[in-house]
Amino acid sequence: MSRSDNFVLLERSPSLEIRKPQLHLPGAIALIVGIVIGAGIFETPSLVADNLGSARGVIAAWLLGGLISLLGALCYAELATTYPHVGGNYYYLQRAFGQPVATLFAWARMTVIQTGSIALLAFVFGDYASQLLPLPGYSPAIYAALAIVLLTGLNILGLRHSGRVQTWLTSALILGLLLVVVIGLALAPAAAPAATVAFGQSPAWGLALVFVLLSYGGWNEAAYISAEIAGPRRNMVRSLLWSIGIITSIYLLVNLAYLRGLGVVGMANSSAVGADLLRRTVGEPGAALISLLVVLATLGSINATIFTGARTNYAVGQDISPLSFLGKWQPGPSAPTAAYGLQGAIALALVGLGTFTRQGFETMVDYTAPVFWFFFLLSTASLIILRLREPNRLRPFQVPLYPAVPLLFCAVCVYLLYASLAYTGMGALLGVAVLALGLPLLHRDFSRPPRP
């Protein structure tokens, strides 16, 4: 779940240099699948099972998540091919709603979306590291804080993982998923049947879909590659259909493995569902192996999110005068030190929030979800606004069944915005409050003039 759409605000020109597209269909499919599948699939299935309470509901939720993701990806594909700009969401919002709303989005990314994602991933790391070596007290939170401090410190010092290391970490994630699927479906004894989890009320579909779509997150970022795809009118749709189909199939297989090996009750009661499945099937060595793979993969995700987040914050500091202290680059370590420091401090504060409210991962989902879906709604609405405002604009790819598809996805965003406020806890209220602190940016344009 990477929700980060790694844009850079340094470039103000709305156009990119013209170059021949280099990305063909197989490469585009591989890239989208690699971006979307993250460590969240080892954490969210238990929360989905807890909120829905039945095996059929779990499978239906993951199928619905794939369909919703496809609708949204089609909308973003048109935006990305029509307005191929390095700013991504920032530029779409700027063009449709004006600079103040785009600046508010930049504020939200810095204080809620990106930092919440770092803390969220850190809690996944903490849950699985605690399977390997439990610490006294708040073990997952301690590990989460240590990961943020260590990786932020390494990036401040200018020590970066090479691309090869990141590839190995991603390979660890894929190996972990394969282990879960093969062992869960082929080797695990069937769990004792249980029709449903005991509920005090009806299944919470809204909250379950928030968790499901967290795991599908990233296709909005992947749609930005559409300017690089050869034959975008044909291959954009094909790459989206194939990649989201592959991702949905993988997620369904993983959940079927969890359901077979643990049952819906076992899933709902698990804090590290992958480790619990292998523990039940092959014993503690299996649980330790999957925990180690998830720990390694999550470290890579945290590092990448810290790296990109600091750079977007650095760019925000160069563009918005009250945050100018973030726009300073330290030549010694060659890093935006202030941006790293502020980002790390906010992420650590969020780890504290997750520790003292509800379970850490859930609280971070609560914290980020309302703000995330609010700006998703505005970004999709910008497609409709820009269609009306610029009817003669060349659009290499057009959303099929327009305007039904973007209107339907807007309705989904409204529902998930409502669900993320109505069915969540204190974290959601705090996320909205932090967003509200940026509202003065709507009443005054703090942007600096373009630099030479």
C-alpha positions as a printed Julia matrix, in Angstrom:
452×3 Matrix{Float64}:
   0.0     0.0     0.0
   1.77    2.55   -1.22
  -0.5     5.53   -1.44
   2.36    7.85   -2.36
   2.12    9.41   -5.82
   5.76   10.34   -6.13
   5.52   13.72   -7.77
   7.98   16.57   -7.64
   6.79   20.15   -7.5
  10.03   21.67   -8.68
   8.94   21.77  -12.3
   6.27   24.38  -12.9
   5.96   23.97  -16.65
   2.82   22.0   -17.53
   4.51   20.28  -20.42
   7.23   17.66  -20.54
   9.84   17.32  -23.22
   8.61   15.26  -26.14
  10.24   11.86  -26.35
   9.46    8.55  -27.97
   7.48    6.22  -25.67
   9.68    3.36  -24.52
   7.32    1.27  -22.4
   5.56   -1.62  -24.09
   2.65   -3.71  -22.82
   4.53   -6.43  -20.83
   6.73   -3.85  -19.12
   3.75   -1.68  -18.24
   1.9    -4.65  -16.71
   4.96   -5.67  -14.66
   5.49   -2.1   -13.44
   1.87   -1.6   -12.32
   1.77   -4.98  -10.53
   5.07   -4.21   -8.79
   3.87   -0.81   -7.6
   0.52   -1.99   -6.24
   1.38   -5.21   -4.4
   2.85   -4.31   -1.04
   3.24   -5.59    2.49
  -0.31   -4.55    3.39
  -1.67   -7.87    2.05
  -0.06   -9.52    5.09
  -2.01   -7.23    7.45
  -5.34   -6.13    5.95
  -7.0    -9.55    5.34
  -7.48  -10.11    9.07
  -9.13   -6.69    9.43
 -11.41   -7.36    6.47
 -12.43  -10.71    7.99
 -13.07   -9.05   11.34
 -15.37   -6.47    9.76
 -17.28   -8.83    7.45
 -17.34  -12.07    9.42
 -17.93  -14.57    6.61
 -15.8   -16.26    3.97
 -18.16  -15.21    1.19
 -18.06  -11.62    2.36
 -14.24  -11.66    2.4
 -13.98  -12.96   -1.16
 -16.68  -10.58   -2.4
 -14.87   -7.61   -0.83
 -11.59   -8.4    -2.6
 -13.39   -8.88   -5.93
 -15.21   -5.57   -5.46
 -11.92   -3.88   -4.6
 -10.47   -4.97   -7.94
 -13.5    -3.63   -9.83
 -13.39   -0.27   -8.01
  -9.67    0.01   -8.68
 -10.25   -0.58  -12.38
 -12.87    2.21  -12.54
 -10.52    4.64  -10.84
  -7.53    3.61  -12.93
  -9.44    4.32  -16.14
 -10.17    7.86  -14.91
  -6.55    8.47  -13.96
  -5.38    7.06  -17.28
  -7.23    9.81  -19.15
  -5.86   12.5   -16.84
  -2.31   11.19  -17.15
  -2.34   10.87  -20.95
  -4.06   14.22  -21.48
  -1.96   16.15  -18.97
   1.42   14.35  -18.78
   2.93   16.41  -15.98
   5.43   15.43  -13.31
   3.13   16.9   -10.63
   0.44   14.23  -10.99
  -2.48   14.9    -8.63
  -1.02   18.27   -7.67
  -1.16   19.46  -11.28
  -4.67   18.1   -11.96
  -6.03   19.88   -8.88
  -4.15   23.06   -9.75
  -5.54   23.08  -13.27
  -9.13   22.28  -12.27
  -9.53   24.08   -8.92
  -6.68   26.58   -8.72
  -3.43   26.93   -6.78
  -4.89   27.14   -3.23
  -6.54   23.69   -3.47
  -3.36   22.24   -4.98
  -1.37   23.75   -2.13
  -3.78   22.22    0.4
  -3.16   18.85   -1.24
   0.58   19.36   -0.86
  -0.01   20.14    2.84
  -2.13   16.99    3.2
   0.54   14.84    1.59
   3.17   16.19    3.93
   1.23   15.95    7.2
  -1.27   13.12    6.69
  -0.98   10.96    3.58
   2.76   10.36    3.28
   3.64   10.4     6.97
   0.62    8.25    7.78
   1.79    5.75    5.17
   5.24    5.64    6.78
   3.74    4.95   10.21
   1.31    2.42    8.74
   4.13    0.46    7.1
   6.18    0.75   10.28
   3.4    -0.98   12.23
   3.37   -3.84    9.69
   7.11   -4.13   10.29
   6.55   -4.04   14.06
   3.84   -6.72   14.04
   6.01   -9.19   12.13
   9.3    -8.29   13.86
   7.51   -9.06   17.13
   6.87  -12.57   15.8
  10.63  -13.05   15.54
  11.73  -11.35   18.76
   8.98  -10.05   21.05
   9.95   -7.08   23.21
   8.41   -6.32   26.59
   5.62   -3.76   26.6
   4.53   -2.2    23.33
   6.63   -4.43   21.09
   5.15   -3.5    17.65
   5.29    0.22   18.45
   8.9     0.0    19.63
   9.93   -1.75   16.44
   7.92    0.74   14.35
   9.65    3.71   15.98
  13.09    2.11   15.62
  12.52    1.51   11.91
  11.53    5.14   11.32
  14.46    6.52   13.31
  17.01    4.2    11.71
  15.91    4.63    8.1
  15.4     8.39    8.44
  18.88    8.66    9.94
  20.45    6.62    7.15
  18.79    8.79    4.52
  19.91   11.98    6.26
  23.46   10.64    6.17
  23.03   10.13    2.45
  23.18    6.32    2.61
  20.72    4.92    0.07
  19.74    1.41   -0.81
  20.85    0.49   -4.3
  18.31   -0.54   -6.87
  19.59   -4.09   -6.54
  18.84   -4.15   -2.8
  15.34   -2.81   -3.43
  14.84   -5.56   -6.01
  15.86   -8.2    -3.49
  13.49   -6.76   -0.91
  10.64   -6.85   -3.42
  11.59  -10.44   -4.25
  11.25  -11.28   -0.56
   7.68  -10.0    -0.65
   6.81  -12.09   -3.71
   8.41  -15.18   -2.17
   6.34  -14.63    0.97
   3.13  -14.42   -1.05
   4.01  -17.61   -2.94
   4.7   -19.42    0.32
   1.33  -18.35    1.73
  -0.57  -19.45   -1.39
   1.18  -22.8    -1.85
   1.23  -23.81    1.8
  -2.23  -22.47    2.56
  -3.95  -24.12   -0.41
  -1.9   -27.28   -0.87
  -0.53  -28.23    2.54
  -2.6   -26.6     5.29
  -5.28  -28.79    6.87
  -8.69  -27.22    6.51
  -9.62  -25.04    9.48
 -12.6   -25.95   11.61
 -15.72  -24.64    9.83
 -17.23  -21.46   11.19
 -19.99  -19.68    9.33
 -19.4   -16.2    10.67
 -17.54  -14.16   13.21
 -19.75  -13.1    16.1
 -21.0    -9.55   15.5
 -22.81   -7.11   17.69
 -24.09   -5.4    14.54
 -24.3    -6.0    10.8
 -21.05   -6.41    8.81
 -19.17   -3.14    8.32
 -18.76   -3.13    4.54
 -17.63    0.48    4.4
 -14.7    -0.02    6.74
 -13.84   -3.38    5.15
 -13.58   -1.71    1.74
 -11.32    0.97    3.19
  -8.9    -1.8     4.21
  -9.28   -3.66    0.91
  -8.62   -0.59   -1.23
  -5.62    0.27    0.91
  -4.05   -2.95   -0.4
  -5.01   -2.06   -3.97
  -3.52    1.41   -3.57
  -0.87    2.49   -6.04
  -2.63    2.16   -9.39
  -3.17    5.95   -9.34
   0.59    6.29   -9.25
   1.02    3.67  -11.94
  -1.33    5.53  -14.27
   1.29    8.3   -14.51
   3.38    6.03  -16.74
   0.75    6.35  -19.44
   2.75    9.09  -21.17
   5.55    6.54  -21.62
   3.44    3.71  -23.07
   3.71    2.96  -26.76
   0.26    3.05  -28.38
  -1.52    4.53  -25.33
  -5.03    4.4   -26.8
  -4.83    0.59  -27.02
  -2.18   -0.41  -24.5
  -3.33    1.81  -21.64
  -6.58   -0.1   -21.25
  -4.92   -3.45  -21.88
  -2.2    -2.85  -19.31
  -4.74   -1.73  -16.71
  -7.02   -4.7   -17.36
  -4.21   -7.22  -17.24
  -2.4    -5.74  -14.22
  -5.49   -5.25  -12.06
  -6.7    -8.71  -13.11
  -3.38  -10.21  -12.01
  -3.39   -8.28   -8.73
  -6.99   -9.28   -7.99
  -6.17  -12.93   -8.71
  -3.16  -12.86   -6.39
  -5.17  -11.24   -3.6
  -7.97  -13.77   -4.0
  -5.53  -16.7    -3.86
  -3.86  -15.29   -0.75
  -7.2   -14.83    0.99
  -8.38  -18.31   -0.03
  -5.18  -19.67    1.53
  -5.82  -17.74    4.74
  -9.44  -18.91    4.84
  -8.52  -22.55    4.27
  -5.72  -22.62    6.81
  -7.14  -20.38    9.55
 -10.84  -19.97    8.83
 -12.59  -16.64    9.0
 -12.45  -16.62   12.82
  -8.73  -17.37   12.85
  -8.13  -14.6    10.31
 -10.18  -12.1    12.3
  -8.29  -12.86   15.51
  -4.81  -12.72   14.0
  -2.38   -9.81   14.31
   0.08  -11.39   11.83
  -2.06  -13.55    9.6
   0.73  -14.82    7.34
   2.84  -15.94   10.29
  -0.14  -17.6    11.98
  -0.97  -19.56    8.83
   2.54  -20.96    8.48
   2.77  -21.59   12.22
  -0.34  -23.74   12.07
   0.89  -25.61    8.97
   4.65  -26.12    9.32
   5.33  -24.91   12.86
   7.48  -22.13   14.26
  10.2   -22.32   11.58
   7.61  -21.5     8.93
   6.23  -18.62   10.97
   9.75  -17.27   11.49
  10.54  -17.51    7.77
   7.44  -15.64    6.61
   7.92  -13.04    9.34
  11.51  -12.48    8.19
  10.41  -12.08    4.56
   7.7    -9.57    5.5
  10.14   -7.65    7.73
  12.65   -7.35    4.88
  10.02   -6.36    2.32
   8.46   -3.78    4.65
  11.83   -2.19    5.38
  12.2    -1.6     1.65
   8.74   -0.04    1.43
   9.38    2.22    4.44
  12.7     3.35    3.03
  11.22    4.16   -0.38
   8.34    6.11    1.22
  10.73    8.07    3.44
  12.98    8.84    0.47
  10.23   10.09   -1.85
   8.29   11.87    0.91
  11.26   13.98    1.94
  11.85   15.07   -1.63
   8.28   16.15   -2.21
   8.4    18.05    1.11
  11.62   19.69   -0.05
   9.86   20.76   -3.25
   6.89   22.07   -1.26
   9.32   24.15    0.8
  10.71   25.71   -2.35
   7.23   26.52   -3.67
   5.39   27.71   -0.51
   6.98   30.54    1.44
   5.83   29.68    5.01
   7.46   26.25    4.61
  10.67   27.57    3.09
  12.78   25.94    5.82
  11.97   22.58    4.19
  13.41   23.71    0.85
  17.04   23.58    1.91
  19.42   20.93    0.62
  22.46   19.99    2.69
  25.39   19.52    0.29
  27.47   17.41    2.71
  25.21   14.37    2.89
  23.41   15.56   -0.28
  20.0    15.31    1.38
  17.05   17.54    2.32
  17.82   17.27    6.02
  15.04   19.51    7.34
  12.44   17.7     5.21
  13.64   14.36    6.54
  13.62   15.63   10.11
  10.09   17.02   10.04
   8.74   13.97    8.24
  10.36   11.62   10.76
   9.04   13.62   13.72
   5.47   13.53   12.39
   5.71    9.81   11.66
   7.0     9.13   15.2
   4.13   11.16   16.66
   1.73    9.02   14.63
   3.33    5.86   16.02
   2.57    7.27   19.46
  -1.01    7.92   18.39
  -1.38    4.39   17.09
  -0.02    2.96   20.32
  -2.38    4.76   22.69
  -5.64    4.68   20.71
  -6.45    1.43   18.96
  -4.11   -1.04   17.3
  -1.44    0.85   15.45
  -2.07   -0.26   11.86
  -5.82    0.32   12.12
  -5.35    3.76   13.62
  -3.04    4.79   10.79
  -5.63    3.65    8.25
  -8.19    5.73   10.16
  -5.85    8.72   10.15
  -5.09    8.71    6.43
  -8.33    7.38    4.88
 -10.67   10.43    5.06
  -8.07   12.83    3.67
  -6.96   10.31    1.04
 -10.51    9.73   -0.26
 -11.34   13.44   -0.15
  -8.52   14.27   -2.54
  -9.25   11.18   -4.62
 -12.77   12.59   -5.05
 -11.44   16.0    -6.09
  -8.92   14.46   -8.5
 -11.63   12.4   -10.23
 -13.95   15.42  -10.33
 -11.15   17.35  -12.02
 -11.49   14.99  -14.99
 -15.12   16.07  -15.46
 -14.32   19.75  -14.92
 -11.44   19.73  -17.4
 -13.55   17.89  -19.99
 -16.14   20.67  -19.76
 -13.58   23.46  -19.68
 -11.32   22.16  -22.45
 -13.55   20.21  -24.86
 -11.1    20.52  -27.76
  -8.08   19.22  -25.88
  -6.38   16.23  -27.52
  -7.02   13.16  -25.35
  -4.9    10.15  -26.38
  -7.01    7.95  -24.11
 -10.64    8.59  -23.17
 -12.55    6.92  -20.35
 -15.05    4.46  -21.82
 -18.73    5.08  -21.05
 -18.05    8.69  -20.08
 -19.48   10.27  -17.92
 -20.86    7.13  -16.24
 -17.48    5.75  -15.16
 -16.07    8.91  -13.5
 -19.44    9.68  -11.88
 -19.64    6.14  -10.51
 -16.1     6.37   -9.14
 -16.9     9.76   -7.6
 -19.88    8.1    -5.88
 -17.55    5.38   -4.57
 -15.16    8.05   -3.25
 -18.04    9.81   -1.49
 -19.14    6.53    0.12
 -15.62    5.65    1.25
 -15.1     9.18    2.56
 -18.29    8.75    4.58
 -17.27    5.24    5.73
 -13.8     6.4     6.75
 -15.41    9.06    8.98
 -18.44    7.13   10.27
 -16.85    3.77   11.12
 -13.39    4.75   12.31
 -11.98    6.1    15.55
 -10.0     9.0    16.92
  -7.38    8.69   14.21
  -9.81    9.84   11.51
 -10.81   12.93   13.48
  -7.19   13.84   14.04
  -6.4    13.43   10.34
  -9.24   15.79    9.43
  -8.09   18.24   12.11
  -4.54   18.25   10.72
  -5.93   18.88    7.23
  -7.99   21.77    8.64
  -4.78   23.38    9.89
  -3.9    23.89    6.24
  -7.17   25.64    5.37
  -5.59   29.12    5.63
  -3.75   28.15    2.45
  -7.11   28.39    0.65
  -7.51   32.08    1.55
  -4.09   33.26    0.51
  -1.78   32.13   -2.23
   1.55   31.48   -0.53
   3.17   30.16   -3.69
   6.39   31.73   -4.78
   6.8    33.09   -8.29
   8.48   30.75  -10.77
  12.25   30.62  -10.42
  14.6    30.99  -13.36
